[in-house]
Every structure is written in structure tokens, then in C-alpha cells.
Amino acid sequence: MRYAKGHKEATRDRIVDAAAMRFRRDGIGAVGVASLMGEIGLTQGGFYNHFESKDDLAREVIVESLAGTRQLLEDAIASGRSDGLSAAINYYLRAEHRDQPGYGCAAAALAVDIARGSPAMKSAFTGELRKTIALLAELLPSSIKPKRRRETAAAIFASMLGTLVIARAVDDEALSDELLAAGRRAALSIAQQQVA
């Protein structure tokens, strides 16, 4: 059977999109290739026309998901509703992000899985994390030396990430909201300490 031009790429994109949501929601280890493919109406054997292994798929999901998060942060920064850093922090540490892990930041949802994962997964994560840190570093005053801006941006993102993970883990919504608010203040104060 002959498929239309672009069919293979479209199928690959469907697999990546479904995996991205399921991996973030359920964890990489909890998602089997057969159930993933069945969910989108394809056979397990068809998976191997697109990916060498589940690790290969996970690597691609990591790259695309973190790039997607970075794009959303860039959109929040460009919105002009507040200064860029505040906009990025407020966007990341909002209740809607907390409540939708299947569609949220892959770093917050998958960092533990990635830490236990293959070298290829870790390498993909590292490359994308560096880009996210660089984005945040650009929002810091140029009067701060480049190395210090990068270190500060790393601390800010680590604070944001940790806040989101803990806010998702508690079963008390009021406490979770408090954690998000405290995390927003803490992330901003990291930047303010560098300027003072």
C-alpha cells in the first residue's frame, strides 16, 4: 500500500505527541510501546519503523518537550505583561501548569526518570536544559558577569522546577498554592540578590 507524501513523518509526530503526554503524566517506565501504539491506533511492530527503541523515543520526547516549554516561556516573556523574568516565573509557577503534568514541563515531570535513564536521554536533557538556562540568563541585567548570570539563571530554574514538583506532590490544594506563591517569590529574590 502506498501512503501519501508526509505520511511517515505525520505518523512519527503522532507517536511523539502521544508519548510526550503519557511519559509526562505516567512516567517513562510506566508506558509500554504496545499500549502507546494501541492508543493511537497503530501496531507495536509499526513503532520500529520510526524508532530504534523506547529510549530513542524518550530522547526525542525530551528534546521536543523541553523545546516546547522554552517556546512557551518565550511567549510569556514577549507578552509584555511584566518584566521578562517575572513573566517567565509567573507563567511556569501557575496553578494551570501544576494541574496538567501531561502537558507541562518535561523537566518537572521526567527529571527522576531521566536521571535513571540512558546516556542518550541524559545528553538530550542536558542540551535542552542549557538552552533554557541561557534563555533565563538573557533576562538578567547585563551588568552581571556572564558566568554569574548563567549560575543565577540555573539557580532560578532549579528553584522553579523544585517548586513545581513539590506543589504537584502534595494533596492539599491550599498548601500547593502557597508553595507556588513562595516559589515565585524565591525565584525572583534569587535574581534580585544579584542586582543589589
QUIMO-V814722 format. One record per helix or strand. SS is the DSSP state (A for helix, B for strand). FROM is the first residue (numbers start at 1). LEN is the number of residues. Records with the same first field share a line. If there is no record, write none. Layout:
BEGIN
SS=FROM-LEN / FROM-LEN
END
This chain:
BEGIN
A=7-20 / 33-7 / 44-4 / 54-25 / 84-9 / 95-5 / 106-10 / 119-20 / 146-24 / 173-23
END
